[in-house]
Amino acid sequence: MSPLTITLIILVLTIIAFMSGKVPFSLISTCIILALIQTGVLSPSEAFSGFTNTNVVMFCAMFVVGAAITKTTMLDRAQVLVTSYKNKPKILILMASIVASILAIVTSATATAAIMLPLLIGIANEIGTSRSKLLFPAIVAANIATGMTFLGQGASNMTWSDVMLKAGGTTPFNIWSFTLARIPILIICLIYVAVIAGRLLPDIDNELFDDNIKKKETGAKLSPMKEKAAIAIIAATILAMIFADVIGIKMYILACIGACLLVIFGVLNEKEALGSIHLPTVFLFAGVLPMSDAIKITGAGDVVAEKMIMLLGNTTNPYIIMAVFFLVPLILTQVMSNIATITICVPLVSAASVKIGVDPRAAVMGVLIAGCASILTPMACPAQTIIMGPGGYKMKDYLKCGLPLV
C-alpha cells in the first residue's frame, strides 16, 4: 500500500478509537506513533517529534505555572469576583469566553489554552462548578477569535493575501478585512457558548479528575515574600507571552523561564513542579501532531481538497461555490492542523475561483474562517488537544457541543 493509503487507514482507526471512548488517550497516541514508524510513513525522529514540539514544551511549562497559581491568593481574589455568578453559569461561561477571545486575538488559541487552563480549573474548583462546563466554551471562543487582527497568529494574514494574488486575484485584502469578516462569527460564537454550550457539555465532578490542580488546602499558602515573588513571576510570564513578538523571544521559552523561576524562588519544589505536568495530555498531543504531519506529507489533504473542488463542475452559483470552499477546509481541519489546512486550501480555492471567474476574496476568507472552526475533534487543533484530558471530554462531547455551532 502507498503511504497515502496507510495514512488514511491509520486516521480512520484513530477516529474510531477516539469515538469509542474505551481506549486511553495515551495508548491511542502511542499506537499512532508506532504505526507511522512501522509502516514507514514517518521516520522514528519524525514520529516522535511531537514530544519536542514547542507547543508541548509551552503547555508543560504552563502546567507548572498553573500549579503555582493554586498556591497563591490569586484564586481567592478571582473567587470573590466570580462568586456572584456561581449560580449564573451562562454569565460565568460568557466571561471566561470573552477573556479567552481577547487573549487569542493577541496570541493564539494554543497559547490561550496554556495560559487559561490552570486558571479556569482553579476557579472551577474553588466555586464548585464543573471544569467541564468552562474549558470547552472558552477554548472554542479562542479558536474562533484567533487571527482576527494583525496581532499574534493574525500576523500571517497578509501572507494569504499574497498567495491569493499570485494565484490570479486582482484585489488584495487590507489588514482590517479579516477583523470585519470575523466579528459577526465571534458574536455568534459567544452567544452560542453562553446560552447553549453549557447544556450540551458533561457535568463532571471536579473531585473525579486525577491531576494536581486541586482545591487549594489552607496549609499550602505561601509566605508573604514568596507570595509576592510568585505573583510577580506569573504576571510577568503571561504578559511576556502576550507580547512575545515585541520582545523577540518565543513563547515557549518565556513559559519555561517562568516555570524555572518559580522553582528557583521556592514557590514550588522540584517534585511539585514535575508532578503538575499532566502526562496523558503530553502523550495525546505528541501522537496527534505526527498524524497531522503524515496527512500533509503524504498528500492526503491535497487529495481530499482536490476531489471536493471537482464537485463544483461548471457551476457559477456563488452559494454553491462558497459552500464547497468552506466545507473542504472545515472537514480537513478536524483531523489536521488548521495552519496546514489553510496552507493547502488557500492556493487551491484561489486558483479555482480565478478559473471560474469569481473574486477569490470571499473564498479565501471562507477558508480562514473554516480553519478556525477546528472544534469537532481533539485532533482538530492543539488547543482542543490540551483540554481533552483535563476537561474529561470524549469524542462525542466535541461533536455534541461543537457541531451545532459549526
LOLO-248001 format. One record per residue (C-alpha): x, y, z. Coordinates in steps of 0.02 Angstrom, whole numbers, padded with zeros to 5 digits, always signed. Example, Ala and Ser with C-alpha at 12.3 -4.5 7.8 and 13.67 -1.06 7.14 Angstrom:
BEGIN
+00615-00225+00390 +00684-00053+00357 
REM end
This chain:
BEGIN
+00000+00000+00000 +00054+00178-00031 +00097+00294+00115 -00059+00395+00073 -00173+00242+00091 -00086+00187+00251 -00105+00361+00325 -00291+00365+00286 -00315+00193+00366 -00221+00248+00523 -00326+00407+00527 -00490+00309+00517 -00434+00190+00655 -00381+00337+00762 -00552+00420+00744 -00639+00255+00787 -00529+00236+00943 -00569+00413+01000 -00755+00390+00968 -00761+00225+01065 -00711+00315+01225 -00639+00150+01289 -00457+00169+01238 -00343+00279+01347 -00284+00434+01256 -00101+00398+01290 -00119+00223+01216 -00202+00291+01058 -00060+00415+01035 +00074+00283+01064 -00009+00169+00935 -00015+00312+00809 +00172+00342+00830 +00217+00157+00817 +00104+00128+00667 +00178+00276+00571 +00354+00210+00606 +00321+00026+00568 +00233+00065+00404 +00373+00181+00350 +00260+00333+00332 +00371+00431+00452 +00546+00403+00517 +00567+00375+00706 +00632+00552+00729 +00482+00623+00636 +00356+00514+00727 +00425+00558+00900 +00447+00742+00858 +00285+00783+00949 +00372+00762+01116 +00493+00902+01072 +00364+01013+00988 +00372+01190+01055 +00185+01190+01093 +00209+01036+01204 +00355+01121+01292 +00249+01277+01317 +00098+01194+01395 +00207+01083+01505 +00286+01242+01573 +00114+01320+01595 +00056+01171+01697 +00196+01218+01817 +00139+01400+01816 -00038+01339+01849 +00019+01239+01999 +00099+01397+02067 -00063+01495+02044 -00155+01371+02156 -00031+01408+02297 -00059+01596+02293 -00208+01703+02344 -00244+01742+02161 -00383+01613+02155 -00457+01682+02315 -00467+01853+02234 -00538+01781+02074 -00664+01685+02178 -00728+01847+02254 -00758+01916+02079 -00849+01764+02011 -00940+01701+02166 -01089+01811+02124 -01103+01715+01959 -01090+01544+02040 -01274+01513+02008 -01270+01604+01841 -01173+01482+01732 -01214+01572+01570 -01132+01734+01629 -00985+01637+01700 -00956+01547+01534 -00976+01710+01438 -00847+01798+01548 -00722+01657+01527 -00751+01653+01339 -00730+01841+01317 -00565+01838+01412 -00508+01688+01307 -00557+01780+01147 -00456+01933+01193 -00303+01828+01236 -00320+01730+01073 -00330+01888+00970 -00161+01947+01033 -00079+01774+01039 -00156+01611+00976 -00282+01481+01031 -00141+01366+01089 -00059+01500+01196 -00230+01547+01266 -00266+01367+01314 -00097+01354+01401 -00125+01516+01496 -00308+01492+01544 -00314+01305+01577 -00243+01310+01754 -00336+01471+01797 -00507+01406+01742 -00480+01239+01828 -00429+01327+01988 -00580+01443+01984 -00697+01298+01946 -00628+01200+02094 -00644+01349+02211 -00826+01391+02170 -00885+01213+02146 -00926+01225+01960 -00878+01081+01846 -00724+01125+01746 -00802+01029+01601 -00930+01168+01584 -00797+01304+01567 -00648+01238+01469 -00728+01192+01302 -00830+01353+01281 -00680+01463+01322 -00563+01373+01203 -00694+01368+01064 -00707+01557+01079 -00517+01567+01074 -00515+01462+00915 -00640+01575+00829 -00552+01735+00883 -00376+01683+00834 -00310+01782+00687 -00446+01915+00691 -00319+02055+00685 -00138+02080+00632 -00081+02030+00807 -00022+01858+00864 -00062+01721+00739 -00150+01852+00634 +00019+01921+00584 +00016+01793+00443 -00149+01857+00372 -00073+01964+00236 +00028+01813+00179 -00135+01733+00123 -00175+01891+00027 -00009+01874-00066 -00045+01691-00104 -00215+01740-00174 -00138+01875-00285 -00007+01753-00351 -00148+01633-00397 -00228+01769-00506 -00328+01876-00386 -00334+02061-00429 -00392+02146-00268 -00290+02121-00109 -00355+02116+00069 -00314+02256+00191 -00266+02221+00371 -00443+02256+00435 -00531+02144+00309 -00501+01994+00422 -00570+02084+00575 -00729+02144+00490 -00765+01972+00417 -00740+01885+00584 -00833+01999+00705 -01006+01926+00662 -00935+01749+00678 -00863+01786+00851 -01025+01865+00911 -01122+01711+00856 -00994+01602+00945 -01005+01698+01109 -01195+01692+01109 -01191+01505+01073 -01066+01457+01208 -01155+01563+01338 -01333+01508+01300 -01320+01332+01229 -01150+01252+01257 -01168+01227+01445 -01322+01117+01418 -01231+01001+01299 -01070+00975+01397 -01044+00842+01531 -01060+00892+01714 -00911+00800+01789 -00871+00821+01974 -00702+00905+01991 -00651+00781+02126 -00653+00642+01995 -00508+00717+01898 -00340+00639+01928 -00224+00787+01913 -00133+00903+02029 -00239+01058+02003 -00349+01028+02153 -00436+01141+02275 -00302+01231+02373 -00275+01173+02552 -00257+01303+02688 -00084+01237+02730 -00024+01266+02552 -00020+01455+02571 +00146+01541+02539 +00241+01661+02650 +00210+01846+02608 +00379+01859+02521 +00354+01703+02416 +00176+01758+02378 +00239+01922+02305 +00375+01831+02207 +00250+01705+02138 +00125+01837+02081 +00263+01942+02002 +00336+01793+01907 +00165+01730+01849 +00107+01902+01792 +00272+01938+01705 +00269+01768+01618 +00092+01791+01550 +00123+01971+01495 +00287+01922+01413 +00197+01781+01318 +00064+01903+01257 +00197+02023+01192 +00319+01888+01136 +00332+01960+00960 +00379+02130+01028 +00506+02058+01150 +00580+01944+01017 +00581+01787+01123 +00475+01633+01082 +00325+01600+01196 +00382+01425+01244 +00549+01494+01305 +00462+01628+01407 +00347+01497+01484 +00497+01389+01530 +00589+01537+01606 +00435+01574+01713 +00421+01392+01768 +00606+01385+01815 +00597+01548+01912 +00451+01482+02015 +00559+01335+02070 +00715+01443+02097 +00619+01562+02211 +00544+01418+02309 +00363+01443+02259 +00362+01260+02205 +00486+01123+02242 +00550+01007+02106 +00427+00868+02149 +00277+00986+02143 +00334+01060+01977 +00360+00892+01891 +00202+00820+01968 +00097+00963+01898 +00129+00909+01717 -00018+00807+01652 +00069+00665+01560 -00087+00593+01472 -00107+00762+01386 +00077+00763+01336 +00061+00590+01258 -00103+00635+01172 -00027+00790+01095 +00133+00700+01045 +00034+00569+00948 -00087+00687+00862 +00050+00801+00793 +00140+00668+00687 -00030+00609+00623 -00062+00785+00560 +00112+00790+00483 +00083+00623+00395 -00080+00687+00318 +00013+00835+00246 +00173+00743+00193 +00083+00601+00103 -00031+00722+00011 -00191+00654+00090 -00251+00831+00123 -00220+00883-00058 -00314+00730-00124 -00468+00765-00018 -00467+00950-00062 -00447+00923-00249 -00583+00790-00255 -00707+00902-00166 -00667+01051-00276 -00705+00940-00427 -00883+00932-00361 -00906+01111-00420 -00910+01057-00601 -00960+01205-00708 -01071+01292-00582 -01058+01480-00558 -01184+01490-00415 -01092+01588-00279 -01182+01498-00137 -01135+01326-00201 -00956+01382-00232 -00940+01456-00057 -01021+01302+00022 -00893+01186-00058 -00747+01302-00023 -00800+01312+00159 -00834+01126+00182 -00666+01070+00111 -00557+01154+00244 -00691+01128+00377 -00679+00939+00357 -00489+00938+00338 -00458+01045+00491 -00546+00922+00605 -00406+00795+00579 -00253+00902+00545 -00177+01069+00595 -00282+01219+00546 -00124+01307+00484 -00084+01157+00374 -00265+01155+00312 -00261+01339+00269 -00092+01320+00184 -00162+01181+00073 -00331+01260+00035 -00296+01446+00007 -00197+01422-00155 -00322+01289-00214 -00478+01395-00189 -00390+01550-00255 -00343+01462-00418 -00514+01381-00432 -00604+01548-00406 -00499+01635-00539 -00530+01492-00660 -00718+01500-00629 -00713+01689-00648 -00762+01747-00474 -00675+01859-00347 -00569+01742-00238 -00575+01852-00082 -00735+01777-00012 -00671+01601-00045 -00506+01635+00042 -00596+01715+00190 -00709+01563+00196 -00556+01450+00209 -00483+01555+00351 -00647+01551+00448 -00669+01365+00418 -00491+01336+00478 -00534+01420+00643 -00688+01309+00665 -00571+01168+00715 -00676+01112+00864 -00758+00946+00818 -00618+00827+00868 -00472+00829+00991 -00358+00815+00838 -00426+00974+00760 -00303+01092+00842 -00176+01096+00985 -00293+01195+01098 -00428+01061+01088 -00299+00925+01121 -00237+01016+01276 -00409+01024+01359 -00469+00848+01318 -00389+00760+01467 -00405+00900+01597 -00587+00929+01544 -00636+00745+01544 -00704+00760+01367 -00739+00618+01248 -00753+00623+01060 -00944+00629+01072 -00934+00786+01180 -00837+00879+01044 -00966+00829+00915 -01118+00856+01026 -01069+01031+01079 -00966+01086+00929 -01073+01028+00783 -01222+01145+00810 -01105+01295+00812 -01011+01236+00657 
REM end
